[in-house]
């Protein structure tokens, strides 16, 4: 059975190796004539000793090659990450907050009509991949007339182009609401009780970035 032992020693300058245990000489009787550290791999099989000599120069050369390979790999990874994080706005999700302010006493009727007639059309855009996420919220506390709002719908669009394009939802509207006259009448009522509506596009701010 083979056994491998490593012996590290200083070269005496003449390149010769000391004899191993049992009087067996190193392979060839000499190591490499390089000054510095010489690494001897001593292989034993059946009592026979075979010393394989590797100079410090060879070890150093192998280490440099491995270090260069690792550096190139890390550089490629960093370049790929930078390219992903520096994507153009057309390739990044785009978030918009839509605020709705109903007339006093009509907030519940507004959200009922919104849920019935408008929300299903938005869900269709989710199925089409145009909308990535959406949620609806209302304030917990009351606010003054100037700053109050009744409902906020936050939509994360696929990108800014999709958020502002001339999307026609009439096809989905006719499929979802065959009774178009009733649909249009209820949508008109929803806007009649709406006192104010505004949009706010928001972007993240990295607080850890100087």
C-alpha positions in Angstrom: 0.0 0.0 0.0 1.3 3.5 -0.9 1.9 6.0 1.9 2.7 9.6 1.3 4.6 11.8 3.7 5.8 15.4 3.1 9.1 16.6 4.4 10.0 20.3 4.1 13.7 21.2 4.5 16.2 23.9 3.6 18.5 23.3 0.6 22.1 23.1 1.7 23.2 24.9 -1.5 24.7 22.0 -3.4 21.4 20.5 -4.2 22.0 17.1 -2.7 19.4 15.4 -0.6 20.0 13.7 2.7 19.5 10.0 2.7 16.1 8.9 4.1 15.4 6.4 6.8 16.9 3.0 6.1 19.7 4.4 4.1 17.7 4.8 0.9 18.8 7.7 -1.3 16.6 10.2 -2.9 15.6 9.7 -6.5 18.6 10.5 -8.7 20.7 11.2 -5.7 20.1 15.0 -6.1 17.4 17.5 -5.8 17.0 20.7 -7.9 19.9 23.1 -7.5 17.7 26.0 -6.4 18.4 27.8 -3.2 15.7 28.2 -0.6 13.1 25.7 0.5 12.9 22.2 -1.1 9.8 20.1 -0.5 10.3 16.4 -0.5 7.4 14.0 -1.0 8.4 10.7 0.4 6.5 7.8 -1.0 6.8 4.4 0.7 5.6 1.1 -0.7 6.7 -2.3 0.6 9.6 -0.8 2.5 11.0 1.0 -0.6 11.4 4.8 -0.2 11.1 7.1 -3.2 11.7 10.8 -2.6 10.0 13.2 -5.1 11.5 16.6 -4.9 9.6 19.8 -5.7 11.5 23.1 -5.4 10.1 26.3 -3.8 10.2 27.8 -7.3 7.7 25.3 -8.6 5.5 25.7 -5.6 5.5 29.4 -6.0 4.7 29.2 -9.8 1.7 26.9 -9.1 0.5 29.3 -6.4 0.7 32.3 -8.8 -1.3 30.5 -11.4 -4.0 29.6 -8.9 -4.1 33.2 -7.6 -4.5 34.6 -11.1 -7.3 32.2 -11.9 -9.1 33.2 -8.7 -8.6 36.9 -9.5 -10.0 36.5 -13.0 -13.0 34.6 -11.7 -13.8 37.3 -9.0 -13.4 40.1 -11.6 -15.9 38.4 -13.9 -18.4 37.9 -11.1 -18.0 41.6 -10.1 -18.6 42.8 -13.7 -21.7 40.7 -14.0 -23.1 42.1 -10.7 -22.3 45.7 -11.7 -24.1 45.2 -15.0 -27.2 43.8 -13.3 -27.4 46.6 -10.7 -26.8 49.3 -13.4 -29.8 48.2 -15.5 -31.6 51.0 -17.4 -34.9 52.3 -16.0 -36.8 50.5 -18.7 -35.6 47.2 -17.3 -36.4 47.9 -13.6 -39.7 47.6 -11.8 -41.6 50.9 -11.4 -43.7 51.6 -8.3 -46.6 54.1 -8.2 -48.9 55.0 -5.3 -52.5 56.0 -6.4 -54.4 58.0 -3.8 -58.2 58.3 -3.8 -60.1 60.9 -1.8 -63.9 60.3 -1.8 -66.6 62.8 -0.7 -67.5 62.7 2.9 -69.6 59.7 3.7 -69.0 58.0 0.3 -65.7 56.2 0.9 -67.3 52.8 1.4 -69.4 53.1 -1.8 -66.3 54.1 -3.7 -64.2 51.1 -2.6 -67.2 48.8 -3.3 -67.4 50.0 -6.9 -63.6 50.0 -7.3 -63.4 46.4 -6.1 -66.3 45.3 -8.3 -65.4 47.0 -11.6 -61.8 48.2 -11.6 -59.9 45.7 -9.5 -60.7 42.8 -11.8 -59.1 44.7 -14.7 -56.0 45.2 -12.7 -55.8 41.5 -11.9 -55.9 40.8 -15.6 -52.8 42.9 -16.0 -51.2 40.9 -13.3 -51.9 37.7 -15.3 -50.4 39.4 -18.4 -47.2 40.2 -16.6 -47.6 44.0 -16.7 -48.2 44.3 -13.0 -45.8 42.5 -10.6 -47.4 43.4 -7.3 -50.3 45.5 -5.9 -51.9 46.3 -2.6 -54.7 48.5 -1.3 -54.5 50.4 2.1 -56.5 52.9 4.0 -55.4 55.3 6.8 -55.9 54.2 10.4 -56.2 57.7 11.8 -58.3 60.6 10.5 -56.6 63.6 8.9 -57.5 67.2 8.0 -59.3 67.9 4.8 -56.2 69.2 3.0 -54.1 66.1 3.6 -56.7 63.3 3.9 -57.1 60.4 1.6 -59.4 57.4 1.9 -57.6 54.7 -0.1 -54.1 54.1 -1.5 -53.4 51.5 -4.2 -49.7 50.7 -4.6 -48.9 49.1 -7.9 -45.4 47.7 -8.9 -45.3 47.8 -12.7 -43.0 45.7 -14.8 -41.1 48.9 -15.8 -41.7 52.6 -16.3 -42.6 52.1 -20.0 -45.5 49.7 -19.1 -46.7 52.1 -16.4 -47.1 55.0 -18.9 -48.1 53.2 -22.1 -51.5 53.5 -23.9 -52.8 50.2 -22.7 -56.3 49.5 -23.9 -58.3 47.4 -21.4 -61.6 47.5 -23.4 -61.1 43.9 -24.6 -60.8 42.6 -21.0 -63.6 44.9 -19.9 -66.1 43.4 -22.4 -65.1 39.9 -21.4 -65.4 40.5 -17.7 -68.5 42.7 -17.9 -70.8 41.7 -20.7 -73.4 44.2 -19.5 -71.4 47.2 -20.6 -74.2 49.7 -19.9 -74.4 48.7 -16.3 -70.6 48.7 -16.1 -70.2 52.2 -17.5 -73.0 53.5 -15.3 -71.3 52.3 -12.1 -67.9 53.6 -13.2 -69.4 57.0 -13.8 -70.9 56.8 -10.3 -67.5 55.9 -8.9 -66.0 59.1 -10.3 -68.9 61.2 -9.3 -68.3 60.5 -5.6 -64.5 60.9 -6.0 -63.4 64.3 -4.7 -59.7 64.0 -5.5 -57.2 61.6 -7.1 -53.4 61.9 -7.5 -50.4 59.6 -8.3 -47.0 59.4 -6.7 -44.2 57.5 -8.4 -41.7 56.4 -5.7 -38.1 55.0 -5.9 -36.0 53.4 -3.2 -33.3 55.3 -1.4 -30.2 53.4 -0.2 -29.4 54.9 3.2 -26.2 52.9 3.5 -24.7 54.3 0.3 -22.6 57.5 0.8 
